[in-house]
Amino acid sequence: MHRYGFQVDTVTSVDVVTGEGELVTASPTQSSDLFEAVLSGGGQCGVIVRATVDLVPAPDEVLVCSLVYDDLDVYMADQEKALEEGRFDAQAGEAGPSPDGSGWVYKLEGIAFHPAGSPPDQDELLSGFNDDRSSAEIVGMPYRDYAFRLDAFESELKEGGFWTQPKPWLSMFMPASSTKQFLEEALADLTQDDLGAGFLLCYPYHTGKSTRPLVMQPGEPVGYLFDLLRFPAPDGPDSGRMLEQNRRLHDRGVELGGKRYLVGAVPEMTVEDWQEHFGNRWTTFREQKERHDPDGILTPGQAFFG
């Protein structure tokens, strides 16, 4: 993300079936209005049946550096340092309950790609960070193992009965200036039961890497992804309570300048909520909806347009 933008930023053309049943090839130079309307458009103007995307050569091997913190300020400072310096080829991070349940710990995940047998110098790569180095985990692996690293996690979720449960996720883009306040408030509201077997991603990126008009971004150069990926236990809390919590956190995030990432579950979104979300792009988006799906048959459940 911090180098190439979102998935939609790598798309060069799409084949789309519109709400009128037409198959249209769209790109920046052909049916460009439809092209922009279906990329992060919430499924409102068409069904993408084929996409052409830009690719880069896959690296041979990967060094995954997981740095651990117990202080949010230090964690965020190191995350933003790594981002500004372009220290890693990929960068992520998360917050999770501490082992003793007394608070939260944070993990910066920095990924360095390299040719086979030629890993980067670890001391140089990790110099200047203020993590608890004794708790760090640094693991090398082939790129294919890295790309499929979540397969084992999926198997564990299925074996434990988590996979078929409702998953009330919440995903937001927050401005860096208010991320700490929002994260502190959110963590005060969350428990291990609210996560189940899931996790909370939270790490920075350059908002300028987002180029598609409907990927709404906070109005600052640096944003943070807040990605509450819940996998509730089969005998865990009722998902209705989690949905109420999502709505509360979403509204607070918007108050602090955040924008919704269009995955997850936020109940009772109104047309006014969506209009606020899309801001000055709302009118054009609505016009595209009326043009390409005049009968409103595509993805009505989110009530974008009533």
C-alpha positions in Angstrom: 0.0 0.0 0.0 2.6 2.6 1.0 4.4 2.1 -2.3 1.7 1.2 -4.9 -1.6 2.4 -3.4 -4.7 0.3 -3.0 -5.6 -2.7 -5.2 -7.9 -0.4 -7.2 -4.9 1.9 -7.9 -3.2 -1.0 -9.8 -6.3 -1.6 -12.1 -5.8 -0.5 -15.7 -9.2 -1.8 -17.2 -12.3 -3.7 -16.1 -15.1 -5.6 -17.9 -18.3 -4.6 -16.1 -21.9 -5.9 -16.3 -24.0 -2.8 -15.6 -27.4 -2.7 -13.9 -29.0 -2.6 -17.4 -27.3 -5.9 -18.3 -24.7 -4.4 -20.6 -21.2 -5.7 -20.8 -18.8 -2.8 -20.9 -15.1 -2.5 -21.0 -14.0 0.5 -19.0 -10.6 2.1 -18.5 -9.2 5.6 -17.9 -9.6 6.3 -21.6 -12.8 4.3 -22.4 -16.0 4.7 -20.4 -13.9 6.4 -17.8 -16.9 7.5 -15.8 -18.0 3.9 -15.3 -14.4 2.9 -14.6 -14.1 5.3 -11.7 -17.6 4.5 -10.4 -17.0 0.7 -10.0 -13.6 1.0 -8.4 -14.4 1.2 -4.7 -18.0 2.1 -5.6 -19.6 -0.3 -3.3 -21.0 -2.4 -6.1 -23.5 0.3 -7.0 -22.9 0.7 -10.7 -21.8 -2.7 -12.0 -20.5 -6.2 -11.4 -16.8 -6.5 -12.3 -16.3 -9.7 -14.2 -12.7 -9.2 -15.3 -9.9 -6.8 -14.3 -6.5 -6.1 -15.8 -4.0 -5.0 -13.1 -0.4 -3.9 -13.0 2.1 -6.3 -11.6 5.7 -6.3 -10.4 8.2 -9.2 -10.3 7.9 -11.3 -7.2 11.0 -11.4 -5.0 12.8 -14.5 -4.1 12.7 -14.3 -0.3 11.3 -12.2 2.5 12.6 -11.1 5.9 9.7 -10.5 8.3 10.5 -8.3 11.3 8.0 -8.2 14.1 8.8 -5.4 16.6 6.9 -5.3 19.9 5.9 -2.2 21.9 4.0 -1.5 25.1 3.7 2.2 24.6 1.4 3.6 21.9 3.3 6.9 21.4 6.5 5.0 20.8 4.8 2.6 18.5 3.3 5.3 16.4 6.5 7.2 16.2 8.4 4.2 15.0 5.6 3.4 12.5 5.8 6.9 11.0 9.6 6.9 11.0 9.6 3.6 9.0 7.0 5.0 6.6 8.8 8.3 6.0 12.1 6.6 5.5 10.7 3.9 3.2 12.6 1.5 5.5 10.6 -1.6 4.4 9.1 -3.0 1.2 5.8 -3.6 3.0 4.7 -2.4 6.4 1.9 -3.3 8.7 1.0 -3.3 12.4 -1.5 -4.3 15.0 -2.7 -4.0 18.5 -3.6 -6.9 20.7 -4.3 -7.7 24.4 -1.2 -8.1 26.5 -0.4 -11.7 27.7 -1.6 -10.9 31.2 -4.7 -9.1 30.1 -3.8 -5.9 31.8 -3.6 -3.7 28.7 -2.6 -3.7 25.0 0.6 -4.3 23.2 1.5 -3.2 19.7 3.4 -4.9 16.9 5.2 -3.2 13.9 5.6 -5.7 11.1 8.3 -4.6 8.6 8.9 -6.8 5.5 12.0 -6.7 3.4 12.2 -8.4 0.0 15.5 -9.7 -1.2 17.3 -12.0 -3.7 17.8 -15.6 -2.6 20.6 -16.0 -0.1 21.1 -12.2 0.3 19.1 -10.9 3.2 19.6 -7.3 4.3 21.7 -6.4 7.3 19.4 -6.7 10.2 21.2 -4.2 12.4 21.1 -1.6 9.7 17.5 -2.4 8.8 16.2 -2.0 12.4 18.5 0.8 13.6 16.9 3.7 15.4 13.7 1.9 16.4 12.7 2.0 20.1 10.9 -1.4 20.4 11.5 -4.1 23.0 14.2 -5.8 21.0 14.3 -8.8 23.3 10.7 -9.6 22.2 11.2 -9.1 18.5 10.7 -12.0 16.1 12.7 -11.9 12.8 12.0 -14.7 10.4 13.2 -15.3 6.8 11.1 -17.3 4.3 10.5 -17.9 0.6 8.2 -15.3 -0.9 5.6 -18.0 -1.7 5.4 -18.9 2.0 4.9 -15.3 2.9 2.2 -14.8 0.3 0.2 -17.8 1.7 1.0 -17.2 5.3 -2.6 -16.9 6.4 -3.6 -20.4 5.1 -2.7 -22.0 8.4 -4.7 -19.4 10.3 -7.8 -20.1 8.2 -7.5 -23.8 9.0 -7.3 -23.0 12.7 -10.4 -20.8 12.5 -12.3 -23.6 10.8 -11.2 -26.2 13.3 -12.2 -24.0 16.2 -15.7 -23.1 14.8 -14.9 -19.4 14.2 -15.0 -19.5 10.4 -18.8 -19.8 10.0 -19.7 -17.3 12.7 -20.9 -13.8 11.7 -17.9 -11.4 11.4 -18.8 -7.9 12.4 -15.7 -6.1 11.0 -15.1 -2.4 11.2 -12.6 -0.7 8.9 -11.7 3.0 9.0 -9.1 5.4 7.5 -8.1 7.9 10.2 -6.0 11.0 10.0 -2.7 10.7 11.7 -3.4 13.7 14.0 -6.4 12.0 15.6 -5.4 8.4 15.4 -4.0 8.1 18.9 -7.2 9.6 20.5 -9.4 7.3 18.4 -7.3 4.2 19.1 -7.2 4.9 22.8 -11.0 5.3 22.9 -11.6 2.2 20.8 -9.2 0.1 22.9 -11.0 1.2 26.1 -14.2 -0.1 24.5 -12.8 -3.4 23.3 -12.1 -6.7 25.0 -10.7 -10.0 24.0 -14.2 -11.4 23.6 -14.9 -8.6 21.1 -12.0 -9.9 19.0 -12.5 -13.6 19.5 -9.8 -15.2 17.4 -9.4 -12.0 15.4 -7.1 -9.0 15.6 -6.9 -5.2 15.2 -4.7 -3.8 12.4 -3.5 -0.2 12.8 -0.7 1.3 10.8 0.1 4.4 8.7 0.2 5.0 5.0 0.5 8.0 2.6 -3.0 9.1 1.6 -1.5 10.5 -1.6 -1.0 7.0 -2.8 -4.7 6.6 -3.1 -5.7 7.9 -6.6 -9.2 6.6 -7.3 -11.9 9.2 -6.5 -14.3 7.0 -4.5 -11.7 5.8 -2.1 -12.4 8.5 0.4 -9.5 9.6 2.5 -8.9 11.7 5.6 -7.6 15.2 4.7 -4.0 14.7 5.8 -0.8 13.4 4.1 -0.6 10.5 6.5 -3.5 8.3 7.4 -3.9 5.2 9.6 -5.8 2.1 8.7 -8.0 1.0 11.6 -9.1 -2.6 10.7 -11.1 -4.4 13.4 -11.2 -7.9 12.1 -13.4 -9.9 14.5 -13.7 -13.7 14.5 -16.2 -14.2 17.3 -16.2 -17.5 19.2 -19.1 -19.9 18.7 -20.2 -19.3 22.3 -19.0 -15.6 22.4 -20.9 -12.3 22.7 -24.0 -11.7 20.5 -23.0 -10.1 17.2 -25.8 -7.5 17.6 -23.8 -5.9 20.4 -20.7 -5.8 18.2 -22.7 -4.1 15.5 -23.8 -1.5 17.9 -20.2 -1.0 19.0 -19.2 -0.7 15.3 -21.7 2.0 14.8 -20.6 3.9 17.8 -16.9 3.6 16.8 -17.7 4.6 13.2 -19.5 7.7 14.3 -16.7 8.7 16.6 -14.1 8.1 13.9 -16.1 10.3 11.5 -16.2 13.1 14.2 -12.4 12.9 14.3 -12.0 13.2 10.6 -12.0 9.6 9.6 -13.5 7.9 6.6 -15.0 4.5 6.2 -13.2 1.8 4.3 -16.0 0.1 2.4 -15.7 -3.4 4.0 -17.2 -4.4 7.3 -20.5 -3.9 9.0 -21.9 -0.6 10.1 -25.6 -0.8 10.8 -28.3 1.7 9.8 -26.3 3.8 7.4 -28.5 6.4 5.9 -28.4 8.3 2.7 -27.2 11.3 4.7 -24.4 9.2 6.2 -23.3 8.2 2.7 -23.6 11.7 1.4 -21.3 12.9 4.2 -18.9 10.1 3.5 -18.5 10.9 -0.3 -18.6 14.6 0.2 -18.1 16.6 -3.0 -18.0 13.3 -5.0 -21.6 12.4 -4.1 -23.4 14.2 -6.9 -21.2 12.6 -9.6 -21.5 9.2 -8.0 -25.3 9.5 -7.8 -25.5 10.5 -11.5 -23.5 7.4 -12.4 -25.8 5.2 -10.4 -28.8 6.7 -12.2 -27.1 6.2 -15.5 -25.8 2.6 -15.1 -28.4 1.1 -12.7 -31.6 3.2 -13.1 -33.8 0.5 -11.5 -31.6 0.2 -8.4 -31.1 -3.5 -8.6 -27.4 -3.6 -7.7 -26.3 -4.0 -4.1 -29.3 -2.4 -2.4 -28.5 -3.6 1.1 -26.2 -0.8 2.1 -28.9 1.8 1.2 -26.4 4.2 -0.5 -29.2 5.9 -2.3 -32.2 5.0 -0.1 
